[in-house]
């Protein structure tokens, strides 16, 4: 091992390893360390060639500049300091650490007891000290020059009210595609066939499951399984190595540029609420060894971790340097990687302050809302965690959008014919105003979803009553127990044509409901063509046929229907308004902007709404009474959602010079209505029908 490197003081900013053309500046935050070392490795990463002490400390940032280092140099960190777990300190210089700001990692830790800062099996448990070097089983950080020739790339900047979000897994999206280069990678994801497919479908934004570097949990690898979803972040700046075809971060940038060229935004699902290091019995990989007491929220006795996330630890966003890391990471992905937005996993955790209570004015939210870079991208919250008071749907400040699980559950229950669901569905159809109509928030704040990665696919919602998670190795007990699903008469795959037809119709009803609702629709990849996970509703560890999209089994008829519904939404601004509809009269014509009709054409009354057996909703939608965005021409959309049997419906009286055009009928496999719209029509059972008010010829 050599130390023959010219090192000078360098700078305290930016944090991380920064190449300037002549050498590399290293800057590492640690409030409680007593010494910080950069470890350099040979080209193949096998030999540690140097340990360099960072010579300067500016506040809590250790820094130094090493001349002659180039991109591609592999490195890691070692932090010296007190090993005093009882007081929150877990320094162990024998453990090679990931730089929190590393732009690329060579791979993943290899599970071995040497990764632990304590001696596994010792009677003192985590209070013991392990002296073995973890470098042989740790990945290396890689110095990168992230400059990329973007050409004329510019973000599509699709307005929220025009967005159709598509949640997809980087590997699973293309793992079974035979017509793409490098399937299962960033390169494959943005290949020509996939871009053409998404454009034809009508998608405006793809939301990637975690693509930052993450860990394969030990308990999974010991079972021969994999962390597939990726909610165990190891590096907040580095792309996940397994998604890189040639180990180049430019592959991510190329993917984004290609999506942008197709008019599609890229939204990243990010996990800043916890890390992959677990609790006091977890490994020492990065943050725990750099400054455990700063990076994590600890209990009052300082030995243990607050676990509002269910993963063993909670990131300490109250610490300004930890908050800075998160903000730096977000800005990096926007400015350097050109992403268009973020979906924040367990976002309630990021709003916990002081004693752990949620505060919509927390430092994290304030920092985001004032940041000139981040205020121009889309911000989506998963509005819950498992901590006290963690369910915060509707509680986030603008400009956040929020995943709306109440929308998901209400739609499922309504079409399952549960009693008393119609009034709730009426609220969900209009953007869930009860949650979101405050603080100047638009109706688009509600991200409406039928399904997501966590749970059944849409096909499985209509095919299974019970979860079938045996492949996960947890005796089938993991995952949600209540899915509000309905197998329609047979559990799983069946040859019964009547059941299969009923399932297909219910899927058409549900996707039509989604695309006719005010709010921002999100579709789970594969739901548009009938993808199934064989009843597994928690496929987090299934990097297998269970989770990969089954492109060989595409239901072309259903795919055509979903494509048509997306196009219908896009062609009718009334269906994607930013303002909430509250049955207020419009100044220009005195018409109410929303009108709920009884089947006989009259107004819905309290006795209708209070009837638990109400199965049919008929609503007339117009431009909001105070909308500045749309022309005030006298058009409308009339939607009938009927989860009951056939009945006769009276259409509203059309405006002078206009007529109702029957556009959608989900009782038909193609959804195309062939019957002429009349004043009274026979509404099919368990179907959705849609009429558009258009000028008469």
C-alpha positions as CSV (number, residue, x, y, z in Angstrom):
1,X,0.0,0.0,0.0
2,X,1.3,3.4,-1.0
3,X,0.6,7.0,0.1
4,X,2.6,8.7,-2.7
5,X,-0.2,11.1,-3.7
6,X,0.0,14.9,-3.6
7,X,-2.8,16.0,-1.4
8,X,-3.7,19.6,-0.5
9,X,-6.5,21.2,1.6
10,X,-9.1,21.3,-1.2
11,X,-12.6,22.6,-0.5
12,X,-15.5,21.8,1.8
13,X,-17.9,22.0,-1.1
14,X,-19.3,20.3,-3.0
15,X,-19.6,17.1,-0.9
16,X,-18.5,13.9,-2.4
17,X,-15.7,13.2,-5.0
18,X,-15.5,15.9,-7.6
19,X,-13.2,15.7,-10.7
20,X,-12.1,19.0,-12.1
21,X,-9.9,17.9,-14.9
22,X,-6.6,17.8,-12.9
23,X,-7.6,15.8,-9.9
24,X,-10.3,15.0,-7.4
25,X,-11.6,17.0,-4.4
26,X,-13.0,14.8,-1.6
27,X,-15.4,16.3,1.0
28,X,-17.2,14.1,3.6
29,X,-19.6,15.2,6.3
30,X,-19.1,13.7,9.8
31,X,-19.8,15.7,13.0
32,X,-18.5,13.0,15.4
33,X,-15.5,11.4,13.5
34,X,-12.0,12.1,14.7
35,X,-10.2,11.1,11.4
36,X,-11.4,10.5,7.9
37,X,-9.6,8.5,5.2
38,X,-10.1,7.9,1.5
39,X,-9.1,4.4,0.4
40,X,-8.0,4.0,-3.2
41,X,-8.1,0.7,-5.1
42,X,-6.5,-0.9,-8.1
43,X,-8.1,-0.8,-11.5
44,X,-9.8,-4.2,-10.9
45,X,-10.9,-3.1,-7.4
46,X,-9.2,-6.0,-5.7
47,X,-6.2,-4.4,-4.0
48,X,-6.3,-1.4,-1.7
49,X,-3.5,0.7,-2.9
50,X,-3.6,3.8,-0.7
51,X,-5.2,5.3,2.4
52,X,-5.2,9.0,2.4
53,X,-6.1,11.1,5.4
54,X,-8.3,14.1,4.5
55,X,-6.2,16.9,5.9
56,X,-8.7,19.6,6.6
57,X,-11.9,20.0,8.6
58,X,-14.2,22.9,7.9
59,X,-16.9,22.7,10.5
60,X,-18.1,19.1,10.2
61,X,-16.9,18.6,6.6
62,X,-13.6,16.7,6.1
63,X,-11.9,17.5,2.8
64,X,-8.8,17.3,0.7
65,X,-7.7,17.5,-2.9
66,X,-5.7,14.7,-4.6
67,X,-3.9,15.6,-7.8
68,X,-3.8,13.2,-10.7
69,X,-6.8,11.1,-9.9
70,X,-9.1,10.4,-12.9
71,X,-12.6,9.2,-13.6
72,X,-12.8,5.5,-13.2
73,X,-10.7,5.5,-10.0
74,X,-12.3,3.1,-7.4
75,X,-12.4,4.3,-3.8
76,X,-14.1,4.0,-0.4
77,X,-14.0,5.7,3.0
78,X,-12.9,4.8,6.5
79,X,-14.0,6.8,9.4
80,X,-12.3,6.8,12.8
81,X,-14.1,7.8,16.0
82,X,-15.7,6.4,19.1
83,X,-17.3,3.0,19.1
84,X,-19.8,3.7,21.8
85,X,-23.2,2.3,20.7
86,X,-24.8,3.2,24.0
87,X,-24.3,6.8,23.1
88,X,-25.2,6.5,19.4
89,X,-21.6,6.2,18.0
90,X,-20.7,3.1,15.9
91,X,-17.4,4.1,14.3
92,X,-15.3,1.2,13.2
93,X,-12.3,2.1,10.9
94,X,-12.1,-1.6,9.9
95,X,-15.2,-1.2,7.8
96,X,-14.9,0.2,4.3
97,X,-17.7,2.7,3.7
98,X,-19.7,3.9,0.7
99,X,-19.4,7.6,0.1
100,X,-23.0,8.9,0.5
101,X,-22.3,11.1,-2.6
102,X,-20.8,8.4,-4.8
103,X,-22.0,8.7,-8.4
104,X,-21.5,5.1,-9.2
105,X,-20.9,1.8,-7.4
106,X,-19.2,-1.3,-8.8
107,X,-21.9,-3.6,-7.4
108,X,-23.4,-4.8,-4.1
109,X,-22.1,-5.9,-0.8
110,X,-21.5,-9.7,-0.5
111,X,-23.2,-10.9,2.6
112,X,-20.6,-11.8,5.2
113,X,-20.3,-11.3,8.9
114,X,-17.4,-8.9,8.2
115,X,-20.0,-6.3,7.1
116,X,-21.1,-6.0,10.7
117,X,-19.4,-3.4,13.0
118,X,-20.0,-5.8,15.9
119,X,-19.0,-9.4,16.3
120,X,-21.8,-11.6,15.2
121,X,-22.8,-14.1,17.9
122,X,-20.9,-12.3,20.7
123,X,-22.7,-12.2,24.1
124,X,-22.6,-8.4,24.0
125,X,-24.4,-8.3,20.7
126,X,-24.1,-4.9,19.0
127,X,-22.0,-3.6,21.9
128,X,-19.1,-5.8,20.8
129,X,-16.5,-4.7,18.3
130,X,-15.4,-6.5,15.1
131,X,-11.8,-5.9,13.9
132,X,-12.0,-7.7,10.5
133,X,-11.7,-5.7,7.3
134,X,-14.9,-5.5,5.3
135,X,-13.2,-4.3,2.1
136,X,-13.1,-7.8,0.5
137,X,-16.9,-8.0,0.5
138,X,-17.8,-4.4,-0.2
139,X,-18.4,-2.7,-3.5
140,X,-16.3,0.2,-4.5
141,X,-17.3,3.8,-5.2
142,X,-16.2,5.1,-8.6
143,X,-15.1,8.6,-9.4
144,X,-17.2,9.8,-12.3
145,X,-17.3,12.8,-14.6
146,X,-21.1,13.1,-15.1
147,X,-20.9,15.4,-18.1
148,X,-23.1,14.3,-20.9
149,X,-23.8,15.6,-24.4
150,X,-27.5,16.4,-24.0
151,X,-27.8,18.1,-27.3
152,X,-31.2,19.9,-27.5
153,X,-32.8,17.8,-24.7
154,X,-35.5,19.7,-22.9
155,X,-38.1,18.4,-20.4
156,X,-41.5,17.8,-21.9
157,X,-42.9,19.8,-18.9
158,X,-46.3,18.2,-19.4
159,X,-48.9,20.1,-17.3
160,X,-50.2,18.0,-14.4
161,X,-53.8,18.1,-15.7
162,X,-52.6,16.5,-19.0
163,X,-50.5,13.8,-17.4
164,X,-51.0,10.0,-17.6
165,X,-48.5,8.4,-15.3
166,X,-47.3,4.8,-15.9
167,X,-45.6,3.0,-12.9
168,X,-43.0,0.5,-14.1
169,X,-40.1,-1.5,-12.9
170,X,-36.8,-1.0,-14.8
171,X,-36.1,-4.7,-15.2
172,X,-39.5,-6.2,-15.2
173,X,-40.7,-3.8,-17.9
174,X,-38.5,-5.4,-20.6
175,X,-37.1,-8.6,-19.1
176,X,-39.2,-10.7,-21.3
177,X,-39.0,-8.6,-24.5
178,X,-37.1,-10.3,-27.3
179,X,-37.1,-7.2,-29.5
180,X,-35.0,-4.8,-27.4
181,X,-31.3,-4.5,-26.8
182,X,-30.2,-5.1,-23.2
183,X,-33.5,-6.1,-21.7
184,X,-33.9,-5.4,-18.1
185,X,-31.7,-2.3,-18.1
186,X,-32.0,1.5,-18.5
187,X,-31.0,1.0,-22.2
188,X,-33.7,-1.6,-22.8
189,X,-36.4,0.5,-21.1
190,X,-36.0,3.4,-23.5
191,X,-35.5,1.2,-26.6
192,X,-37.5,2.1,-29.8
193,X,-40.1,-0.7,-29.3
194,X,-40.9,0.5,-25.8
195,X,-41.1,4.2,-26.7
196,X,-43.4,3.4,-29.6
197,X,-45.6,1.3,-27.3
198,X,-45.9,4.0,-24.7
199,X,-46.6,6.7,-27.2
200,X,-49.3,4.6,-28.8
201,X,-50.8,3.9,-25.4
202,X,-50.8,7.7,-24.6
203,X,-48.5,7.7,-21.6
204,X,-47.0,11.1,-20.7
205,X,-44.8,10.1,-17.8
206,X,-43.1,6.9,-16.7
207,X,-42.6,6.5,-12.9
208,X,-39.7,4.2,-12.2
209,X,-39.6,2.0,-9.1
210,X,-36.4,2.7,-7.2
211,X,-33.4,3.1,-9.5
212,X,-30.9,4.5,-7.0
213,X,-28.4,1.9,-5.9
214,X,-30.0,-0.5,-3.3
215,X,-29.1,-3.5,-1.2
216,X,-30.2,-7.2,-1.5
217,X,-31.3,-8.0,2.0
218,X,-29.4,-10.8,3.7
219,X,-32.5,-12.7,4.7
220,X,-33.6,-12.7,1.0
221,X,-30.2,-13.9,-0.4
222,X,-30.1,-16.7,2.2
223,X,-33.5,-17.9,0.8
224,X,-32.2,-17.6,-2.8
225,X,-34.5,-14.5,-3.4
226,X,-33.7,-10.9,-4.4
227,X,-34.8,-7.4,-3.3
228,X,-36.7,-6.8,-6.6
229,X,-38.5,-3.6,-5.8
230,X,-35.5,-1.8,-4.5
231,X,-36.7,0.0,-1.3
232,X,-33.4,-0.4,0.5
233,X,-31.3,2.5,-0.7
234,X,-27.5,2.2,-0.5
235,X,-26.5,5.2,-2.6
236,X,-28.6,8.3,-3.1
237,X,-26.6,9.6,-6.1
238,X,-25.7,6.3,-7.9
239,X,-27.9,4.5,-10.3
240,X,-28.6,0.8,-9.5
241,X,-25.7,-1.2,-10.9
242,X,-27.7,-4.1,-12.1
243,X,-29.6,-1.8,-14.5
244,X,-26.4,-0.6,-16.1
245,X,-25.6,-2.7,-19.2
246,X,-22.0,-1.4,-19.6
247,X,-21.4,0.1,-16.1
248,X,-21.7,3.7,-17.3
249,X,-23.9,6.3,-15.7
250,X,-24.4,7.8,-19.1
251,X,-26.8,4.9,-19.8
252,X,-29.3,6.5,-17.4
253,X,-28.8,9.9,-19.0
254,X,-29.3,8.3,-22.4
255,X,-32.6,6.7,-21.2
256,X,-33.9,10.0,-20.0
257,X,-32.9,11.8,-23.2
258,X,-34.7,9.1,-25.3
259,X,-37.8,9.4,-23.2
260,X,-37.8,13.1,-23.6
261,X,-37.4,12.8,-27.3
262,X,-40.6,10.8,-27.3
263,X,-42.4,13.4,-25.2
264,X,-42.4,11.3,-22.0
265,X,-41.3,12.5,-18.6
266,X,-39.3,10.4,-16.2
267,X,-40.3,10.4,-12.5
268,X,-38.2,8.5,-10.0
269,X,-39.5,6.6,-7.0
270,X,-37.0,7.7,-4.2
271,X,-36.5,6.4,-0.7
272,X,-35.0,9.0,1.6
273,X,-37.0,8.0,4.7
274,X,-34.6,5.1,5.6
275,X,-31.5,3.4,4.4
276,X,-30.5,-0.3,3.9
277,X,-28.4,-0.5,7.1
278,X,-31.3,-1.6,9.3
279,X,-31.3,-1.4,13.1
280,X,-28.5,-1.9,15.6
281,X,-28.0,-5.5,14.3
282,X,-27.7,-4.4,10.7
283,X,-24.5,-3.9,8.6
284,X,-22.1,-1.0,8.6
285,X,-22.0,0.0,5.0
286,X,-22.0,3.8,4.9
287,X,-24.0,6.2,7.1
288,X,-23.8,4.1,10.2
289,X,-20.1,4.1,10.1
290,X,-19.7,7.7,9.0
291,X,-21.8,9.3,11.7
292,X,-24.6,7.1,13.1
293,X,-25.7,9.8,15.6
294,X,-26.2,12.3,12.8
295,X,-27.7,10.3,10.0
296,X,-30.4,8.4,12.0
297,X,-33.1,9.2,14.5
298,X,-32.3,7.5,17.7
299,X,-34.2,6.7,20.8
300,X,-33.6,8.6,24.0
301,X,-31.1,6.1,25.2
302,X,-29.2,6.5,21.9
303,X,-28.4,2.8,21.4
304,X,-31.6,2.0,19.4
305,X,-33.2,3.4,16.3
306,X,-36.6,5.0,15.9
307,X,-38.4,2.8,13.4
308,X,-41.3,4.8,11.8
309,X,-40.6,3.1,8.5
310,X,-40.8,-0.6,9.4
311,X,-37.3,-1.2,8.0
312,X,-35.2,-0.8,11.2
313,X,-34.2,2.8,11.0
314,X,-35.4,6.3,10.1
315,X,-33.2,9.0,8.4
316,X,-32.7,12.1,10.6
317,X,-34.0,14.8,8.3
318,X,-33.8,17.2,11.3
319,X,-30.0,17.3,10.9
320,X,-29.2,20.1,8.4
321,X,-26.4,18.2,6.8
322,X,-28.6,15.1,6.3
323,X,-31.3,17.4,4.8
324,X,-28.6,18.9,2.6
325,X,-27.6,15.5,1.3
326,X,-31.2,14.8,0.4
327,X,-31.6,18.1,-1.4
328,X,-28.2,17.7,-3.1
329,X,-29.3,14.3,-4.3
330,X,-32.7,15.6,-5.7
331,X,-31.0,18.5,-7.5
332,X,-28.4,16.1,-8.9
333,X,-31.0,13.9,-10.5
334,X,-32.7,17.0,-12.0
335,X,-29.7,19.0,-13.1
336,X,-27.3,16.3,-14.1
337,X,-29.6,13.4,-15.0
338,X,-32.5,15.5,-16.2
339,X,-35.4,13.7,-14.4
340,X,-38.7,15.4,-14.3
341,X,-40.0,14.5,-10.9
342,X,-40.0,12.3,-7.8
343,X,-42.4,10.0,-5.9
344,X,-41.4,10.0,-2.3
345,X,-41.7,6.6,-0.5
346,X,-43.2,6.9,3.0
347,X,-43.2,10.7,2.6
348,X,-44.9,11.2,6.0
349,X,-41.5,10.2,7.6
350,X,-39.8,13.1,5.9
351,X,-42.3,15.5,7.6
352,X,-41.6,14.3,11.1
353,X,-39.9,16.8,13.4
354,X,-38.8,17.0,17.0
355,X,-40.7,14.3,18.9
356,X,-41.7,12.6,15.7
357,X,-45.0,14.3,14.9
358,X,-46.0,15.1,11.3
359,X,-45.7,18.8,10.3
360,X,-46.6,20.0,6.9
361,X,-44.3,22.9,7.6
362,X,-41.4,20.7,8.3
363,X,-37.9,21.7,7.1
364,X,-37.9,19.2,4.3
365,X,-41.1,20.6,2.8
366,X,-40.0,24.1,3.3
367,X,-36.6,23.3,1.6
368,X,-38.3,21.8,-1.4
369,X,-40.8,24.6,-1.8
370,X,-38.2,27.3,-1.9
371,X,-35.7,25.5,-4.1
372,X,-35.5,27.1,-7.6
373,X,-34.5,23.7,-9.2
374,X,-37.0,21.4,-7.5
375,X,-40.0,23.7,-7.7
376,X,-40.1,23.1,-11.5
377,X,-40.5,19.3,-11.3
378,X,-43.3,17.1,-10.2
379,X,-43.4,16.0,-6.5
380,X,-45.6,13.1,-5.5
381,X,-46.0,11.9,-1.9
382,X,-46.8,8.4,-0.6
383,X,-48.8,10.0,2.3
384,X,-48.3,7.5,5.1
385,X,-45.8,5.6,7.2
386,X,-46.3,3.2,10.1
387,X,-45.4,5.7,12.8
388,X,-47.9,7.4,15.1
389,X,-50.2,9.7,13.1
390,X,-48.5,8.5,10.0
391,X,-51.5,8.5,7.7
392,X,-51.6,11.9,6.2
393,X,-53.7,11.7,3.0
394,X,-54.5,15.3,2.0
395,X,-52.1,16.7,4.6
396,X,-49.2,17.7,2.4
397,X,-48.5,21.3,1.2
398,X,-48.7,22.3,-2.4
399,X,-47.3,21.6,-4.9
400,X,-47.3,18.0,-3.8
401,X,-49.5,15.4,-5.4
402,X,-50.4,12.4,-3.3
403,X,-51.1,8.7,-4.0
404,X,-54.8,8.3,-3.1
405,X,-55.4,4.9,-1.6
406,X,-59.0,5.9,-0.7
407,X,-59.6,6.2,-4.4
408,X,-58.2,2.8,-5.1
409,X,-60.2,1.1,-2.3
410,X,-63.5,2.9,-3.1
411,X,-63.4,2.0,-6.8
412,X,-62.7,-1.6,-6.0
413,X,-65.5,-1.8,-3.4
414,X,-68.0,-0.1,-5.6
415,X,-67.5,-2.5,-8.5
416,X,-67.4,-5.4,-6.1
417,X,-71.0,-4.2,-5.2
418,X,-70.2,-3.5,-1.6
419,X,-73.2,-1.7,0.0
420,X,-73.0,2.1,0.7
421,X,-70.0,2.8,-1.6
422,X,-71.8,5.1,-4.2
423,X,-71.5,8.4,-2.2
424,X,-67.8,7.8,-1.6
425,X,-67.3,7.0,-5.2
426,X,-69.0,10.3,-6.1
427,X,-66.4,12.2,-4.1
428,X,-63.5,10.2,-5.7
429,X,-64.8,10.9,-9.2
430,X,-64.5,14.6,-8.5
431,X,-61.0,14.6,-7.2
432,X,-61.5,13.7,-3.6
433,X,-62.3,17.3,-2.6
434,X,-62.8,16.2,1.0
435,X,-59.1,15.5,1.2
436,X,-57.6,18.0,-1.2
437,X,-59.7,21.1,-1.6
438,X,-57.8,23.3,0.7
439,X,-54.7,25.6,0.7
440,X,-55.3,26.4,-2.9
441,X,-54.5,22.8,-4.0
442,X,-55.9,21.7,-7.4
443,X,-58.0,18.7,-8.1
444,X,-54.9,17.2,-9.8
445,X,-53.4,16.8,-6.3
446,X,-55.1,13.4,-6.1
447,X,-53.0,10.7,-7.9
448,X,-55.8,8.2,-8.7
449,X,-54.8,4.6,-8.9
450,X,-56.5,1.2,-9.1
451,X,-53.3,-0.7,-8.5
452,X,-49.6,-0.2,-7.9
453,X,-46.5,-2.3,-7.5
454,X,-47.5,-3.1,-3.9
455,X,-50.6,-5.3,-4.2
456,X,-52.6,-7.2,-6.9
457,X,-52.4,-6.3,-10.5
458,X,-55.7,-5.2,-12.0
459,X,-56.2,-8.6,-13.6
460,X,-55.6,-10.3,-10.2
461,X,-58.1,-7.9,-8.5
462,X,-60.9,-9.5,-10.6
463,X,-59.4,-13.0,-10.4
464,X,-58.4,-13.8,-6.8
465,X,-60.1,-13.5,-3.4
466,X,-57.0,-14.4,-1.5
467,X,-53.3,-13.6,-1.9
468,X,-51.1,-16.3,-3.1
469,X,-47.6,-15.4,-1.9
470,X,-46.1,-18.8,-1.2
471,X,-43.1,-18.1,-3.5
472,X,-42.1,-15.2,-1.2
473,X,-40.9,-17.7,1.5
474,X,-43.0,-16.3,4.3
475,X,-45.7,-19.0,4.5
476,X,-48.0,-16.8,2.4
477,X,-48.6,-14.5,5.3
478,X,-46.9,-11.4,3.9
479,X,-48.7,-8.7,1.9
480,X,-52.1,-7.1,2.4
481,X,-54.8,-9.3,3.8
482,X,-57.7,-7.1,2.6
483,X,-57.5,-6.3,-1.1
484,X,-61.2,-5.6,-1.9
485,X,-60.8,-8.0,-4.7
486,X,-63.4,-10.4,-6.2
487,X,-62.6,-13.6,-8.2
488,X,-66.0,-13.5,-9.9
489,X,-66.7,-17.1,-9.2
490,X,-63.4,-19.0,-9.5
491,X,-60.0,-18.5,-7.8
492,X,-57.4,-17.8,-10.4
493,X,-57.2,-19.1,-13.9
494,X,-60.4,-20.6,-15.3
495,X,-61.8,-21.9,-18.5
496,X,-65.3,-20.7,-17.7
497,X,-66.1,-18.3,-20.5
498,X,-68.8,-16.5,-18.6
499,X,-66.4,-15.7,-15.7
500,X,-63.7,-14.6,-18.0
501,X,-66.1,-12.3,-19.8
502,X,-67.3,-10.9,-16.5
503,X,-63.7,-10.3,-15.4
504,X,-62.9,-8.5,-18.7
505,X,-66.0,-6.3,-18.3
506,X,-65.1,-5.4,-14.7
507,X,-61.6,-4.4,-15.8
508,X,-63.1,-2.2,-18.5
509,X,-65.4,-0.6,-15.9
510,X,-62.5,0.1,-13.5
511,X,-60.1,1.5,-16.0
512,X,-62.9,3.6,-17.4
513,X,-63.7,4.9,-13.9
514,X,-60.0,5.8,-13.5
515,X,-59.8,7.8,-16.8
516,X,-63.1,9.6,-16.3
517,X,-62.2,10.9,-12.8
518,X,-60.9,14.3,-11.9
519,X,-57.3,14.0,-10.6
520,X,-54.1,12.6,-12.0
521,X,-54.4,9.0,-13.3
522,X,-51.7,6.4,-12.7
523,X,-51.6,3.0,-14.4
524,X,-49.5,0.1,-13.3
525,X,-47.4,-1.3,-16.1
526,X,-49.1,-4.3,-17.6
527,X,-52.6,-3.5,-16.3
528,X,-53.4,-2.1,-19.7
529,X,-53.1,-5.6,-21.3
530,X,-54.1,-8.0,-18.5
531,X,-50.8,-8.8,-16.8
532,X,-51.1,-11.2,-13.9
533,X,-48.8,-12.1,-11.0
534,X,-50.7,-15.3,-10.3
535,X,-52.3,-13.8,-7.2
536,X,-49.0,-12.6,-5.6
537,X,-49.8,-9.3,-4.0
538,X,-46.4,-8.6,-2.5
539,X,-43.8,-9.6,-5.1
540,X,-41.1,-7.4,-3.6
541,X,-38.6,-10.3,-3.7
542,X,-39.6,-11.9,-7.0
543,X,-37.1,-11.1,-9.7
544,X,-38.8,-13.8,-11.7
545,X,-41.6,-14.7,-14.1
546,X,-44.0,-13.7,-11.3
547,X,-43.1,-10.0,-11.5
548,X,-41.8,-9.6,-15.1
549,X,-44.4,-8.3,-17.6
550,X,-45.8,-11.2,-19.7
551,X,-45.7,-9.6,-23.1
552,X,-46.4,-12.9,-24.7
553,X,-49.9,-12.9,-23.1
554,X,-51.1,-9.5,-24.1
555,X,-54.9,-9.1,-24.3
556,X,-55.0,-7.1,-27.5
557,X,-58.7,-6.2,-27.2
558,X,-58.3,-4.9,-23.7
559,X,-55.2,-3.0,-24.7
560,X,-57.1,-1.3,-27.5
561,X,-59.9,-0.4,-25.0
562,X,-57.4,1.2,-22.6
563,X,-55.8,3.1,-25.4
564,X,-59.1,4.4,-26.5
565,X,-60.1,5.5,-23.0
566,X,-56.8,7.4,-22.6
567,X,-57.4,9.1,-25.9
568,X,-61.0,9.9,-24.9
569,X,-59.7,11.6,-21.7
570,X,-57.2,13.6,-23.6
571,X,-59.8,14.8,-26.1
572,X,-62.1,16.1,-23.4
573,X,-60.7,18.9,-21.1
574,X,-63.8,18.5,-18.9
575,X,-62.3,15.2,-17.6
576,X,-59.0,16.8,-16.5
577,X,-59.8,20.0,-14.8
578,X,-57.6,21.6,-12.2
579,X,-60.5,23.3,-10.4
580,X,-62.8,21.3,-8.2
581,X,-66.4,20.9,-9.2
582,X,-68.9,21.9,-6.5
583,X,-72.2,22.2,-8.4
584,X,-71.8,26.0,-8.6
585,X,-73.6,27.9,-11.3
586,X,-71.5,29.2,-14.2
587,X,-71.8,32.9,-14.7
588,X,-72.0,32.7,-18.5
589,X,-75.0,30.3,-18.7
590,X,-76.3,29.6,-15.2
591,X,-75.6,25.9,-15.6
592,X,-74.1,24.0,-12.7
593,X,-70.6,22.7,-13.3
594,X,-71.6,19.2,-11.9
595,X,-75.1,17.7,-11.7
596,X,-75.9,14.3,-10.1
597,X,-78.9,12.7,-11.9
598,X,-81.3,10.1,-10.7
599,X,-82.2,7.4,-13.3
600,X,-85.5,9.3,-14.1
601,X,-83.5,12.4,-15.0
602,X,-84.3,14.3,-11.8
603,X,-81.9,15.5,-9.2
604,X,-80.4,13.0,-6.7
605,X,-82.0,13.5,-3.3
606,X,-81.0,12.5,0.2
607,X,-83.0,9.3,0.1
608,X,-81.0,8.2,-3.0
609,X,-77.6,9.0,-1.4
610,X,-78.6,7.3,1.9
611,X,-79.7,4.1,0.2
612,X,-77.0,1.5,0.9
613,X,-78.1,-0.4,-2.1
614,X,-77.5,2.5,-4.5
615,X,-75.5,0.9,-7.3
616,X,-75.8,3.5,-10.1
617,X,-74.3,7.0,-10.4
618,X,-75.1,9.4,-13.2
619,X,-73.2,12.6,-13.4
620,X,-73.2,15.6,-15.8
621,X,-69.9,17.3,-15.9
622,X,-69.1,20.8,-17.3
623,X,-66.3,23.2,-17.2
624,X,-65.8,24.5,-13.6
625,X,-67.7,27.7,-12.8
626,X,-64.6,29.8,-12.3
627,X,-62.2,28.1,-14.7
628,X,-59.9,30.4,-16.6
629,X,-58.4,27.6,-18.6
630,X,-61.0,26.3,-20.9
631,X,-63.4,27.8,-23.5
632,X,-66.8,28.3,-22.1
633,X,-68.6,26.6,-25.1
634,X,-71.7,24.8,-23.9
635,X,-70.4,21.2,-23.9
636,X,-70.7,18.5,-21.2
637,X,-69.9,14.9,-20.5
638,X,-72.6,12.6,-19.0
639,X,-71.2,9.6,-17.2
640,X,-73.2,6.6,-15.9
641,X,-71.5,4.0,-13.7
642,X,-73.8,1.1,-13.0
643,X,-72.6,-1.7,-10.7
644,X,-76.2,-3.0,-10.5
645,X,-78.6,-4.6,-13.0
646,X,-79.9,-3.2,-16.2
647,X,-82.2,-0.1,-15.9
648,X,-83.6,2.7,-17.9
649,X,-81.8,6.1,-17.8
650,X,-83.1,9.5,-18.8
651,X,-80.5,11.7,-20.5
652,X,-80.3,15.3,-19.5
653,X,-82.1,17.8,-21.8
654,X,-79.4,18.9,-24.3
655,X,-78.7,22.5,-24.7
656,X,-80.1,24.3,-27.8
657,X,-78.2,23.4,-30.9
658,X,-76.5,20.4,-29.2
659,X,-77.0,16.6,-29.0
660,X,-75.8,13.8,-26.8
661,X,-73.3,11.5,-28.6
662,X,-73.0,8.0,-27.1
663,X,-69.2,7.5,-27.0
664,X,-68.4,4.7,-24.5
665,X,-70.2,1.5,-23.5
666,X,-68.1,-0.9,-21.5
667,X,-70.6,-3.8,-21.9
668,X,-69.1,-4.2,-25.3
669,X,-65.6,-5.7,-25.6
670,X,-64.3,-2.8,-27.6
671,X,-66.1,-0.2,-25.5
672,X,-67.6,1.4,-28.6
673,X,-71.2,2.4,-28.3
674,X,-73.3,1.6,-31.4
675,X,-76.7,2.7,-30.3
676,X,-78.0,6.2,-31.1
677,X,-78.4,8.3,-28.0
678,X,-82.0,8.8,-27.2
679,X,-83.8,10.7,-24.4
680,X,-84.2,7.4,-22.6
681,X,-81.9,4.5,-23.0
682,X,-81.4,1.0,-21.6
683,X,-78.4,1.1,-19.4
684,X,-76.6,-2.3,-19.3
685,X,-75.9,-4.0,-16.0
686,X,-72.4,-3.7,-14.5
687,X,-71.2,-1.2,-17.1
688,X,-70.0,2.3,-17.7
689,X,-71.6,4.5,-20.4
690,X,-70.4,7.9,-21.5
691,X,-72.1,10.6,-23.6
692,X,-70.6,13.8,-24.9
693,X,-72.7,16.9,-25.6
694,X,-71.7,18.1,-29.0
695,X,-73.0,20.8,-31.4
696,X,-75.7,19.4,-33.7
697,X,-74.8,19.0,-37.3
